[in-house]
Amino acid sequence: MKFRKILLIVGIAVLISVFAINTSFGASSEKITKFDAKEVNVYNEKVSTITKISRFDNNYSGCEGFKVNIKSKYRDNYKIKTVKAKIFQYNDGELTKSYYKTYNFKNKNTVYFKLPKFNSTKSYYLDKMTIFYKTKSNFKKESSKLFGKYSSKSSVIKFYGKKSNILLKEKGHIEYPAMGAWPVTTYQNFQIKTKNPKYKINNVKIVYYNVAGIDSFKTIKGHGKNKLNYRSYERMEAISVGDFIVKYY
């Protein structure tokens, strides 16, 4: 009887240890940092609207393109002949070259051009743009210095993890106080989805960064779901999403 009791105790202990081991291996987490992003900034001029389209990834590689579109009320009297751009080139964060480039068009309502591709060591910045019009009006050109000019902004960022993918949509604008460009985000929409139904989300920790490093965290409960949607209308100044830490059951 005593021997059977010892066996029972040992058996319970084994079951408890097996359960603990299975629980520890069942729960897992991953840090998601890999992403592709598209950001759109819109600048409002008198005759035209300028749209800057930026595409980049977590390795700081990508390109920027510019669409110039004549507003509908001016389209009968204005066409775009050429666009002259002043471009800065930076190597390892240092300004190494400043030059002008002229893009020729055949009297269009809408035109598009791109800057050279950039990476983590070499980047290009369009400082100023002058648009020349074909028109009978005396207002034959307009210039826009993009740095220092207010613009609306929106972005779509796709994060790629091993077990989940995350789609982040943002809206806001760029302000220019004394310290320089100041991005303001006023809306965020997170869509988090696991790649396999067997992965159940415990929680998602959003890591926010400022210019100095990590700024704050926000945790969203997963409730064991495979797909989460989360919206935020909190105003954030010079703060951006950097990483996600997803914990699974």
VEXMAR-47547 format. One record per residue: residue in one letter; z, y, x of N, C-alpha, C in turn. Coordinates in nm, 4 decimals. Atoms other than C-alpha are relative to their C-alpha. Layout:
  aa       n.Z       n.Y       n.X      ca.Z      ca.Y      ca.X       c.Z       c.Y       c.X
   A         Z         Y         X         Z         Y         X         Z         Y         X
...
# end
This chain:
  aa       n.Z       n.Y       n.X      ca.Z      ca.Y      ca.X       c.Z       c.Y       c.X
   M    0.0000   -0.1211    0.0836    0.0000    0.0000    0.0000    0.0000    0.1249    0.0863
   K   -0.0065   -0.1138   -0.0903    0.0878    0.2364    0.2811   -0.1323    0.0178    0.0725
   F    0.1274   -0.0050   -0.0706   -0.2371    0.1473    0.4637   -0.1081    0.0599   -0.0892
   R    0.0972   -0.0536    0.0962   -0.4421    0.2198    0.1471    0.0212    0.1498   -0.0197
   K   -0.0309   -0.1424    0.0157   -0.2662    0.5555    0.1129   -0.0527    0.0794    0.1180
   I    0.0507   -0.0674   -0.1206   -0.3543    0.6449    0.4747   -0.1518    0.0122   -0.0061
   L    0.1452   -0.0018    0.0144   -0.7176    0.5496    0.4097   -0.0446    0.1073   -0.0984
   L    0.0320   -0.0993    0.1018   -0.7211    0.7708    0.0989    0.0096    0.1406    0.0573
   I   -0.0192   -0.1316   -0.0612   -0.5859    1.0677    0.2946   -0.1118    0.0300    0.0986
   V    0.1082   -0.0164   -0.0968   -0.8398    1.0126    0.5722   -0.1314    0.0264   -0.0717
   G    0.1235   -0.0181    0.0776   -1.1186    0.9833    0.3154   -0.0115    0.1395   -0.0567
   I    0.0000   -0.1364    0.0534   -1.0211    1.3114    0.1507   -0.0282    0.1008    0.1107
   A    0.0197   -0.0904   -0.1139   -1.0078    1.4803    0.4912   -0.1454    0.0012    0.0436
   V    0.1406    0.0091   -0.0387   -1.3571    1.3516    0.5745   -0.0867    0.0741   -0.1000
   L    0.0780   -0.0685    0.1038   -1.4949    1.4771    0.2422    0.0111    0.1510    0.0128
   I   -0.0208   -0.1444   -0.0157   -1.3396    1.8183    0.2978   -0.0780    0.0528    0.1191
   S    0.0707   -0.0458   -0.1192   -1.4843    1.8407    0.6494   -0.1499   -0.0013   -0.0215
   V    0.1433    0.0070    0.0288   -1.8309    1.7305    0.5307   -0.0419    0.1155   -0.0886
   F    0.0301   -0.1115    0.0890   -1.8210    1.9872    0.2518   -0.0026    0.1315    0.0760
   A   -0.0062   -0.1242   -0.0788   -1.7193    2.2587    0.4969   -0.1217    0.0136    0.0887
   I    0.1170   -0.0043   -0.0870   -2.0004    2.1626    0.7350   -0.1250    0.0331   -0.0804
   N    0.1172   -0.0256    0.0843   -2.2607    2.1569    0.4552   -0.0037    0.1434   -0.0480
   T   -0.0066   -0.1384    0.0475   -2.1392    2.4930    0.3288   -0.0400    0.0957    0.1107
   S    0.0306   -0.0906   -0.1098   -2.1603    2.6521    0.6711   -0.1475   -0.0044    0.0353
   F    0.1426    0.0086   -0.0295   -2.5123    2.5207    0.7271   -0.0846    0.0486   -0.1164
   G    0.0762   -0.0431    0.1168   -2.6199    2.5996    0.3707   -0.0141    0.1508   -0.0055
   A    0.0046   -0.1457   -0.0004   -2.5308    2.9670    0.4015   -0.0695    0.0470    0.1267
   S    0.0713   -0.0514   -0.1166   -2.7680    3.1538    0.6320   -0.0384    0.1440   -0.0257
   S    0.0414   -0.1387    0.0141   -2.8916    3.5029    0.6974   -0.1112    0.0283    0.1003
   E    0.1037   -0.0424   -0.0939   -3.1805    3.6799    0.8695   -0.0080    0.1518   -0.0004
   K    0.0222   -0.1436   -0.0151   -3.2462    4.0268    1.0009   -0.1504    0.0239   -0.0006
   I    0.1435   -0.0247    0.0167   -3.5860    4.1585    0.8913   -0.0335    0.1380    0.0551
   T    0.0372   -0.1263   -0.0651   -3.7390    4.4249    1.1151   -0.1511    0.0203    0.0081
   K    0.1456   -0.0106   -0.0125   -4.1129    4.3491    1.1256   -0.0577    0.0643   -0.1255
   F    0.0565   -0.0684    0.1161   -4.3160    4.5812    0.9022   -0.1378    0.0584    0.0298
   D    0.1219   -0.0816   -0.0004   -4.6481    4.7483    0.8253    0.0227    0.1121   -0.0990
   A   -0.0277   -0.1151    0.0849   -4.6376    5.0970    0.6780   -0.1242    0.0852   -0.0211
   K    0.1017   -0.1007    0.0309   -4.8688    5.3423    0.5088    0.0723    0.1205   -0.0591
   E   -0.0629   -0.1227    0.0482   -4.7515    5.7019    0.4653   -0.1060    0.1037   -0.0293
   V    0.0967   -0.1009    0.0447   -4.9376    5.9758    0.2803    0.0707    0.1342   -0.0134
   N   -0.0499   -0.1371    0.0120   -4.8697    6.3493    0.3239   -0.1099    0.0871   -0.0569
   V    0.0992   -0.0836    0.0680   -5.0444    6.6022    0.1005    0.0334    0.1468    0.0228
   Y   -0.0135   -0.1428   -0.0273   -5.0982    6.9672    0.2001   -0.0928    0.0758   -0.0950
   N    0.0753   -0.0742    0.1012   -5.2125    7.2165   -0.0613   -0.0525    0.1312    0.0580
   E    0.0626   -0.1236   -0.0464   -5.4622    7.4845    0.0524   -0.0650    0.0725   -0.1180
   K    0.0600   -0.0773    0.1084   -5.6517    7.7479   -0.1485   -0.1180   -0.0728   -0.0631
   V    0.1218    0.0624    0.0513   -5.9883    7.5720   -0.1804    0.0095   -0.1522    0.0030
   S   -0.0037    0.1451   -0.0193   -5.9100    7.2210   -0.0566    0.1424   -0.0541    0.0037
   T   -0.1232    0.0754   -0.0199   -5.6362    6.9614   -0.0530   -0.0191   -0.0901    0.1212
   I    0.0057    0.0834   -0.1200   -5.5654    6.7916    0.2812    0.0994   -0.1146   -0.0159
   T   -0.0850    0.1191    0.0093   -5.4288    6.4375    0.2750    0.0011   -0.0710    0.1348
   K   -0.0155    0.0742   -0.1258   -5.2938    6.2819    0.5944    0.0466   -0.1416   -0.0322
   I   -0.0310    0.1400    0.0269   -5.2898    5.9015    0.5849    0.0362   -0.0665    0.1330
   S   -0.0491    0.0629   -0.1234   -5.0802    5.7295    0.8531    0.0259   -0.1478   -0.0244
   R   -0.0262    0.1447    0.0046   -5.0747    5.3544    0.9168    0.0613   -0.0402    0.1332
   F   -0.0685    0.0392   -0.1235   -4.8323    5.2036    1.1688    0.0880   -0.1212   -0.0258
   D   -0.0852    0.1182    0.0125   -4.6112    4.9038    1.2390    0.1268    0.0177    0.0823
   N   -0.1284   -0.0079   -0.0701   -4.2755    4.8235    1.3976   -0.0153    0.0100    0.1514
   N    0.0261   -0.0180   -0.1434   -4.4375    4.8306    1.7438   -0.0501    0.1406    0.0314
   Y    0.0442   -0.1390   -0.0144   -4.5293    5.1987    1.6898   -0.1489    0.0082    0.0364
   S    0.1448   -0.0022   -0.0171   -4.9016    5.1168    1.6905   -0.0652    0.0310   -0.1345
   G    0.0661   -0.0322    0.1253   -5.1414    5.2588    1.4340   -0.1034    0.1093    0.0162
   C    0.0988   -0.1078   -0.0025   -5.3728    5.5438    1.3438    0.0276    0.0974   -0.1145
   E   -0.0105   -0.1026    0.1035   -5.3942    5.8631    1.1384   -0.1397    0.0450   -0.0405
   G    0.1252   -0.0510    0.0524   -5.6783    5.9742    0.9147    0.0265    0.1180   -0.0915
   F   -0.0141   -0.1202    0.0816   -5.7404    6.2957    0.7216   -0.1128    0.0070   -0.1021
   K    0.0980   -0.0190    0.1075   -5.9135    6.3387    0.3873    0.0092    0.1438   -0.0483
   V    0.0068   -0.1379    0.0489   -6.0252    6.6894    0.2882   -0.0816   -0.0011   -0.1279
   N    0.0615    0.0092    0.1314   -6.1082    6.7269   -0.0778   -0.0017    0.1375   -0.0668
   I    0.0102   -0.1291    0.0698   -6.2395    7.0420   -0.2483    0.0551   -0.0136   -0.1417
   K   -0.0581    0.0034    0.1334   -6.0431    7.1193   -0.5631   -0.1092    0.0150   -0.1059
   S    0.1034    0.0087    0.1036   -6.2335    7.0657   -0.8875   -0.0527    0.1365   -0.0433
   K    0.0445   -0.1302    0.0491   -6.2453    7.4337   -0.9857   -0.0893    0.0741    0.0994
   Y    0.0831   -0.0643   -0.1022   -6.4221    7.5234   -0.6572   -0.1249   -0.0807    0.0339
   R    0.1057    0.0919   -0.0444   -6.6706    7.2361   -0.6377   -0.1419    0.0526   -0.0254
   D    0.1341   -0.0539    0.0264   -6.9631    7.4273   -0.7874   -0.0428    0.1030    0.1042
   N    0.0317   -0.1093   -0.0920   -6.9407    7.7012   -0.5247    0.0303   -0.0296    0.1467
   Y   -0.0394    0.0311   -0.1373   -6.8062    7.5288   -0.2141   -0.0398   -0.1422    0.0384
   K    0.0248    0.1302   -0.0604   -6.9173    7.2411    0.0100    0.0541    0.0047    0.1439
   I   -0.0552    0.0062   -0.1360   -6.7635    7.1258    0.3386   -0.1121   -0.0245    0.0997
   K    0.1005    0.0155   -0.1055   -6.9920    7.1786    0.6392    0.0584   -0.0698    0.1222
   T   -0.0625    0.0563   -0.1195   -6.7641    7.1106    0.9351    0.1512    0.0191   -0.0066
   V   -0.1446   -0.0142   -0.0172   -6.3994    7.0636    1.0239    0.0278    0.0025    0.1500
   K   -0.0373   -0.0117   -0.1406   -6.2634    7.1805    1.3594    0.1498   -0.0241    0.0125
   A   -0.1402    0.0387   -0.0120   -5.9370    7.0216    1.4685    0.0514    0.0262    0.1410
   K   -0.0699   -0.0131   -0.1276   -5.6948    7.1136    1.7451    0.0951   -0.1175    0.0132
   I   -0.0720    0.1260   -0.0145   -5.5456    6.7915    1.8797    0.0847    0.0018    0.1270
   F   -0.0881    0.0180   -0.1145   -5.2490    6.7290    2.1089    0.0071   -0.1487    0.0354
   Q   -0.0183    0.1375   -0.0467   -5.2262    6.4127    2.3195    0.1300   -0.0087    0.0787
   Y   -0.1279    0.0205   -0.0670   -4.8865    6.2830    2.4316    0.0007   -0.1349    0.0701
   N   -0.0233    0.1240   -0.0737   -4.8124    6.0215    2.6971    0.1481   -0.0111    0.0312
   D   -0.1448    0.0206   -0.0180   -4.4580    5.8824    2.6975    0.0799    0.1228   -0.0449
   G   -0.0727   -0.1121    0.0583   -4.3483    6.1775    2.4840   -0.0281    0.1355    0.0619
   E    0.0318   -0.1264   -0.0670   -4.4904    6.4438    2.7172   -0.1416    0.0448   -0.0384
   L    0.1314   -0.0549    0.0322   -4.7776    6.6726    2.6150   -0.0864    0.0008    0.1260
   T    0.0864    0.0114   -0.1180   -5.0618    6.5891    2.8556   -0.1372    0.0622   -0.0208
   K    0.1348   -0.0502    0.0245   -5.3717    6.7270    2.6849   -0.0065    0.0700   -0.1350
   S    0.0269   -0.0711    0.1247   -5.4796    6.9781    2.4207   -0.1499    0.0283   -0.0058
   Y    0.1453   -0.0184    0.0076   -5.8379    6.9866    2.2972   -0.0438    0.0202   -0.1454
   Y    0.0584   -0.0201    0.1318   -6.0635    7.0753    2.0046   -0.1099   -0.1034   -0.0235
   K    0.1088    0.0897    0.0369   -6.2946    6.8380    1.8224   -0.0583    0.0455   -0.1331
   T    0.0689   -0.0420    0.1211   -6.5553    6.9288    1.5616   -0.0620   -0.1207   -0.0693
   Y    0.0560    0.1073    0.0823   -6.6451    6.6882    1.2816   -0.1039    0.0612   -0.0938
   N    0.1099   -0.0553    0.0796   -6.9819    6.7586    1.1169   -0.0251   -0.0841   -0.1247
   F    0.0282    0.0662    0.1280   -7.0561    6.6792    0.7534   -0.1181    0.0709   -0.0675
   K    0.1191   -0.0547    0.0657   -7.3560    6.7362    0.5293    0.0348    0.0544   -0.1384
   N   -0.0303   -0.0727    0.1234   -7.2133    6.9706    0.2675    0.0568   -0.0929   -0.1080
   K   -0.0651    0.0963    0.0881   -6.9745    6.7291    0.0990    0.1162    0.0636   -0.0763
   N   -0.1201   -0.0392    0.0726   -6.7026    6.7672   -0.1626    0.1251   -0.0635    0.0609
   T   -0.1111    0.0741   -0.0591   -6.4829    6.5097    0.0107   -0.0439   -0.0573    0.1338
   V    0.0318    0.0536   -0.1323   -6.4765    6.4173    0.3806    0.1233   -0.0697    0.0562
   Y   -0.1094    0.0750   -0.0612   -6.2683    6.1861    0.5966   -0.0295   -0.0196    0.1486
   F    0.0144    0.0270   -0.1424   -6.2094    6.1556    0.9709    0.1328   -0.0529    0.0542
   K   -0.1181    0.0615   -0.0588   -5.9652    5.9738    1.1998    0.0235    0.0497    0.1423
   L   -0.0370   -0.0252   -0.1389   -5.7794    6.0499    1.5212   -0.0042   -0.1327    0.0761
   P   -0.0066    0.1247   -0.0774   -5.7766    5.7979    1.8090    0.1273   -0.0782   -0.0338
   K   -0.1163    0.0838    0.0271   -5.5381    5.5049    1.7666    0.1145    0.0335    0.0957
   F   -0.1167   -0.0273   -0.0836   -5.1854    5.5504    1.8973    0.0813   -0.1270    0.0192
   N   -0.0914    0.1111   -0.0254   -4.9241    5.3159    2.0416    0.1333    0.0552    0.0497
   S   -0.1352   -0.0421   -0.0383   -4.5720    5.3272    2.1832    0.0010    0.0959    0.1181
   T    0.0036   -0.0878   -0.1176   -4.6819    5.5156    2.4972   -0.0957    0.1176   -0.0148
   K    0.0985   -0.1068    0.0170   -4.9773    5.7277    2.3827   -0.0147    0.0347   -0.1475
   S    0.0116   -0.0427    0.1392   -4.9970    5.9339    2.0637   -0.0838    0.1271   -0.0095
   Y    0.0838   -0.1167    0.0272   -5.2147    6.2039    1.9068    0.0546    0.0729   -0.1224
   Y   -0.0533   -0.0817    0.1088   -5.1139    6.4905    1.6811   -0.0980    0.1122   -0.0324
   L    0.0891   -0.1076    0.0429   -5.3392    6.7192    1.4793    0.0853    0.1230   -0.0296
   D   -0.0823   -0.1203    0.0124   -5.1857    7.0635    1.5199   -0.0564    0.0976   -0.1014
   K    0.0618   -0.1007    0.0859   -5.4366    7.2807    1.3339   -0.1388   -0.0462   -0.0423
   M    0.1292    0.0376    0.0540   -5.7410    7.2306    1.1153   -0.0669    0.1226   -0.0626
   T    0.0777   -0.1078    0.0611   -6.0136    7.4827    1.0261   -0.1185   -0.0616   -0.0740
   I    0.1054    0.0553    0.0855   -6.2492    7.3972    0.7383   -0.1051    0.1081   -0.0223
   F    0.1114   -0.0934    0.0198   -6.5902    7.5665    0.7287   -0.0801   -0.0436   -0.1233
   Y    0.0659    0.0305    0.1270   -6.7605    7.5914    0.3897   -0.1423    0.0560   -0.0050
   K    0.1279   -0.0569    0.0410   -7.1138    7.6369    0.2675    0.0234    0.0633   -0.1365
   T   -0.0304   -0.0717    0.1227   -7.0714    7.9040    0.0018   -0.0627    0.1392    0.0040
   K    0.0473   -0.1374    0.0103   -7.2007    8.2384   -0.1202    0.1169    0.0982   -0.0042
   S   -0.1199   -0.0834    0.0012   -6.8453    8.3669   -0.1342    0.0284    0.0535    0.1397
   N   -0.0421   -0.0554   -0.1291   -6.6967    8.5823    0.1414    0.1071   -0.0859    0.0683
   F   -0.1044    0.0881   -0.0541   -6.4208    8.3232    0.1849   -0.0687   -0.1268    0.0507
   K    0.0844    0.1060   -0.0534   -6.6151    8.0908    0.4151    0.0736   -0.1040    0.0832
   K   -0.0778    0.0986   -0.0753   -6.3377    7.9106    0.6020    0.1483    0.0202   -0.0289
   E   -0.1459   -0.0106    0.0104   -5.9690    7.8374    0.5850    0.0642   -0.0910    0.1037
   S   -0.0697    0.0731   -0.1053   -5.7252    7.7224    0.8488    0.1373   -0.0436   -0.0483
   S   -0.1307    0.0540    0.0366   -5.4154    7.5111    0.8130    0.0694   -0.0542    0.1243
   K   -0.0831    0.0523   -0.1082   -5.1469    7.4602    1.0777    0.0984   -0.0966   -0.0646
   L   -0.0750    0.0999    0.0752   -4.9957    7.1344    0.9563    0.1469   -0.0032    0.0392
   F   -0.1410   -0.0027   -0.0399   -4.6796    7.1504    1.1649    0.0645    0.1282   -0.0529
   G   -0.0682   -0.1149    0.0577   -4.4384    7.3785    0.9840   -0.0402    0.0263   -0.1433
   K    0.0472   -0.0206    0.1363   -4.6170    7.3434    0.6506    0.0598   -0.1065   -0.0924
   Y   -0.0588    0.0917    0.0979   -4.4447    7.1884    0.3487   -0.1049   -0.0994   -0.0489
   S    0.0903    0.1007    0.0565   -4.6000    6.8632    0.2258    0.0799   -0.1008   -0.0814
   S   -0.0593    0.1131    0.0702   -4.5225    6.5989   -0.0307   -0.0281   -0.1253    0.0821
   K    0.0230    0.1239   -0.0735   -4.4916    6.2474    0.1068    0.0317   -0.1194   -0.0877
   S   -0.0269    0.1281    0.0645   -4.5082    5.8939   -0.0234   -0.0348   -0.1089    0.0994
   S    0.0255    0.1079   -0.0952   -4.5038    5.5642    0.1596    0.0176   -0.1355   -0.0670
   V   -0.0136    0.1400    0.0391   -4.5451    5.1909    0.1084    0.0223   -0.0787    0.1292
   I   -0.0362    0.0731   -0.1212   -4.3730    4.9703    0.3677    0.0229   -0.1468   -0.0365
   K   -0.0137    0.1433    0.0229   -4.4056    4.5915    0.3781    0.0761   -0.0618    0.1175
   F   -0.0812    0.0670   -0.1008   -4.1309    4.4049    0.5669   -0.0220   -0.1513   -0.0107
   Y    0.0305    0.1420   -0.0027   -4.1926    4.0455    0.6755    0.1122   -0.0775    0.0683
   G   -0.1027    0.0857   -0.0556   -3.9118    3.7934    0.7234   -0.0439   -0.1455    0.0007
   K    0.0313    0.1424   -0.0015   -3.9019    3.4168    0.7765    0.0148   -0.0615   -0.1390
   K   -0.0268    0.0582    0.1309   -3.7625    3.3468    0.4308   -0.0313    0.0948   -0.1150
   S    0.0247   -0.0992    0.1051   -3.8260    3.6707    0.2397   -0.0940    0.1082    0.0480
   N    0.0780   -0.1214   -0.0237   -4.0674    3.9593    0.2179    0.0574    0.1120   -0.0860
   I   -0.0563   -0.1155    0.0709   -3.9645    4.3096    0.1107   -0.1055    0.1088   -0.0090
   L    0.0923   -0.1117    0.0230   -4.1794    4.5833   -0.0399    0.0830    0.1232   -0.0342
   L   -0.0747   -0.1242    0.0203   -4.0386    4.9366   -0.0161   -0.0962    0.1134   -0.0294
   K    0.0798   -0.1172    0.0360   -4.1952    5.2341   -0.1939    0.0916    0.1219   -0.0024
   E   -0.0822   -0.1206   -0.0104   -4.0666    5.5845   -0.1217   -0.0795    0.1237   -0.0401
   K    0.0594   -0.1301    0.0288   -4.1327    5.9401   -0.2371    0.0946    0.1084    0.0492
   G   -0.0799   -0.1113   -0.0465   -4.0161    6.2754   -0.1070   -0.0887    0.1118    0.0490
   H    0.0774   -0.1097   -0.0568   -4.1363    6.5691    0.1008    0.0480    0.0296    0.1415
   I   -0.0363   -0.0439   -0.1350   -4.1283    6.7269    0.4461    0.0338    0.1483   -0.0043
   E   -0.0411   -0.1395   -0.0125   -3.9330    7.0480    0.4997   -0.0011    0.0390    0.1479
   Y   -0.0001   -0.0475   -0.1385   -3.9313    7.2643    0.8122    0.1057    0.1085    0.0189
   P   -0.1038   -0.0979   -0.0378   -3.5950    7.4307    0.8777   -0.0108    0.0319    0.1490
   A    0.0082   -0.0484   -0.1381   -3.5160    7.5796    1.2182   -0.0146   -0.1122    0.1026
   M    0.0020    0.1071   -0.1003   -3.4776    7.2405    1.3916   -0.1311   -0.0778    0.0029
   G    0.1287    0.0696   -0.0018   -3.8292    7.1210    1.3058   -0.0229   -0.0809   -0.1266
   A    0.0334    0.0820    0.1158   -3.9761    6.8595    1.0730    0.1242   -0.0707   -0.0538
   W   -0.1200    0.0523    0.0631   -3.7149    6.7400    0.8246   -0.0416   -0.0808   -0.1235
   P    0.0422    0.0812    0.1148   -3.8152    6.4454    0.6009    0.1119   -0.0164   -0.1020
   V   -0.0950    0.0150    0.1101   -3.6426    6.4297    0.2629   -0.0524   -0.1083   -0.0938
   T    0.0365    0.1075    0.0919   -3.6509    6.1125    0.0533    0.0800    0.0149   -0.1288
   T   -0.0664   -0.0185    0.1292   -3.5743    6.1414   -0.3181   -0.0119   -0.1212   -0.0912
   Y    0.0179    0.1194    0.0838   -3.6846    5.8012   -0.4520   -0.0328   -0.1190    0.0879
   Q    0.0290    0.1252   -0.0690   -3.6814    5.4431   -0.3219   -0.0040   -0.1142   -0.1009
   N    0.0129    0.1172    0.0862   -3.7951    5.1238   -0.4918   -0.0137   -0.1230    0.0898
   F   -0.0010    0.1205   -0.0822   -3.7071    4.7938   -0.3222   -0.0373   -0.1208   -0.0856
   Q    0.0343    0.1270    0.0637   -3.8711    4.4636   -0.4209    0.0166   -0.1096    0.1049
   I   -0.0349    0.1039   -0.0968   -3.7217    4.1629   -0.2398   -0.0302   -0.1358   -0.0638
   K    0.0417    0.1290    0.0565   -3.8724    3.8160   -0.2911    0.0034   -0.1071    0.1079
   T   -0.0032    0.1112   -0.0945   -3.8029    3.4834   -0.1207   -0.1344   -0.0732   -0.0011
   K    0.1267    0.0720   -0.0127   -4.0945    3.2734    0.0028    0.0047   -0.1391   -0.0631
   N   -0.0179    0.1332    0.0568   -3.9507    2.9510   -0.1408    0.1125    0.0055   -0.1032
   P   -0.1048   -0.0034    0.1038   -3.7514    2.8962   -0.4646    0.1346   -0.0551    0.0449
   K   -0.1270    0.0576   -0.0450   -3.4899    2.7008   -0.2688    0.0891    0.1028    0.0692
   Y   -0.0799   -0.1053   -0.0620   -3.3776    3.0218   -0.0959    0.0573    0.0902   -0.1090
   K   -0.0696   -0.0824    0.0991   -3.1201    3.1954   -0.3151    0.0694    0.1163    0.0710
   I   -0.0520   -0.1198   -0.0672   -3.0201    3.5519   -0.2269    0.1461    0.0224   -0.0368
   N   -0.1411   -0.0345    0.0191   -2.6485    3.6145   -0.1820    0.0139    0.1521   -0.0058
   N    0.0010   -0.1457    0.0002   -2.6823    3.9803   -0.0825   -0.1015    0.0504    0.1023
   V    0.0926   -0.0662   -0.0907   -2.9112    4.2221    0.0982    0.0682    0.1263    0.0517
   K   -0.0577   -0.1203   -0.0617   -2.7757    4.4796    0.3428   -0.1135    0.0861    0.0548
   I    0.1005   -0.0952   -0.0472   -2.9985    4.7840    0.3959    0.0616    0.0827    0.1115
   V   -0.0503   -0.0760   -0.1150   -2.9557    4.9496    0.7365   -0.0785    0.1299    0.0100
   Y    0.0630   -0.1325   -0.0076   -3.0276    5.3243    0.7422    0.0230    0.0602    0.1385
   Y   -0.0061   -0.0620   -0.1321   -3.1007    5.5152    1.0626   -0.0219    0.1508   -0.0091
   N    0.0306   -0.1410   -0.0214   -3.0894    5.8801    1.1661   -0.0510    0.0153    0.1437
   V    0.0563   -0.0206   -0.1339   -3.2142    6.0371    1.4909    0.0899   -0.0541    0.1110
   A   -0.0939    0.0456   -0.1023   -2.9013    5.9222    1.6767    0.0202   -0.1508   -0.0007
   G   -0.0210    0.1439    0.0104   -2.8998    5.5599    1.5589    0.0346   -0.0388   -0.1424
   I   -0.0373    0.0468    0.1339   -2.7426    5.3713    1.2689    0.0809    0.1068   -0.0717
   D   -0.0684   -0.1022    0.0799   -2.6351    5.6084    0.9945    0.0958   -0.0624   -0.1003
   S   -0.0820    0.0580    0.1058   -2.5053    5.3882    0.7126   -0.0593   -0.1329   -0.0459
   F    0.0433    0.1268    0.0581   -2.5306    5.0615    0.5214    0.0125    0.0081   -0.1522
   K   -0.0127    0.0153    0.1448   -2.5875    4.9758    0.1582   -0.0248   -0.1469   -0.0317
   T    0.0113    0.1423    0.0319   -2.5328    4.6252    0.0175   -0.0346   -0.0188   -0.1468
   I    0.0442    0.0336    0.1356   -2.7134    4.4888   -0.2892    0.0347   -0.1461   -0.0264
   K   -0.0340    0.1379    0.0343   -2.5779    4.1761   -0.4597   -0.1243   -0.0737   -0.0494
   G    0.1177    0.0782    0.0352   -2.8324    3.8985   -0.4988    0.0160   -0.0889   -0.1214
   H   -0.0299    0.0825    0.1175   -2.6619    3.6887   -0.7702   -0.0783   -0.1312   -0.0003
   G    0.0686    0.1279   -0.0074   -2.8429    3.3774   -0.6449   -0.1444    0.0019   -0.0464
   K    0.1383   -0.0103    0.0485   -3.1849    3.5077   -0.7472   -0.1005   -0.0179    0.1134
   N    0.1107    0.0070   -0.0959   -3.5202    3.4575   -0.5748   -0.0720    0.1327    0.0124
   K    0.0691   -0.1288    0.0000   -3.6405    3.8091   -0.6578    0.0949    0.1091   -0.0474
   L   -0.0851   -0.1138    0.0341   -3.4575    4.1423   -0.6658   -0.0829    0.1271   -0.0080
   N    0.0569   -0.1344    0.0071   -3.5597    4.4915   -0.7722    0.1150    0.0999    0.0008
   Y   -0.1070   -0.0994   -0.0123   -3.3507    4.7908   -0.6755   -0.0622    0.1378    0.0164
   R    0.0491   -0.1382   -0.0081   -3.4159    5.1636   -0.7290    0.1138    0.0943    0.0366
   S   -0.0982   -0.1005   -0.0389   -3.2393    5.4593   -0.5761   -0.0638    0.1389   -0.0093
   Y    0.0452   -0.1392    0.0098   -3.2755    5.8301   -0.6565    0.0882    0.0917    0.0847
   E   -0.0879   -0.0772   -0.0877   -3.0276    5.9383   -0.3912   -0.0831    0.0836    0.0980
   R    0.0681   -0.0871   -0.0952   -3.1416    6.2345   -0.1820    0.0488   -0.0313    0.1409
   M   -0.0345    0.0300   -0.1390   -3.1525    6.1434    0.1872   -0.0804    0.0914    0.0905
   E    0.0647   -0.0948   -0.0901   -3.2304    6.3951    0.4609   -0.0006   -0.0545    0.1420
   A    0.0194    0.0487   -0.1375   -3.3698    6.2801    0.7982    0.0634   -0.1370    0.0208
   I   -0.0523    0.1364   -0.0063   -3.2587    5.9228    0.7220   -0.1090   -0.0935   -0.0506
   S    0.1034    0.0945    0.0410   -3.4883    5.6222    0.6994    0.0527   -0.1431    0.0080
   V   -0.0347    0.1418   -0.0043   -3.4656    5.2480    0.6376   -0.0528   -0.0600    0.1298
   G    0.0425    0.0625   -0.1239   -3.4748    5.0533    0.9636   -0.0086   -0.1506   -0.0087
   D   -0.0081    0.1461    0.0055   -3.3703    4.6932    0.8963    0.0573   -0.0451   -0.1340
   F   -0.0670    0.0681    0.1120   -3.2670    4.4513    0.6253    0.0687   -0.1251    0.0538
   I   -0.0698    0.1253   -0.0308   -3.0079    4.1772    0.6655    0.0182   -0.0744   -0.1314
   V   -0.0011    0.0769    0.1247   -3.0587    3.9154    0.3944    0.0853   -0.1245    0.0201
   K   -0.0875    0.1171   -0.0053   -2.7869    3.6559    0.3340   -0.0343   -0.0916   -0.1173
   Y    0.0387    0.0978    0.1017   -2.8724    3.3378    0.1448    0.1161   -0.0969   -0.0269
   Y   -0.0957    0.1078    0.0317   -2.6646    3.0730   -0.0340   -0.0466   -0.1282    0.0666
# end
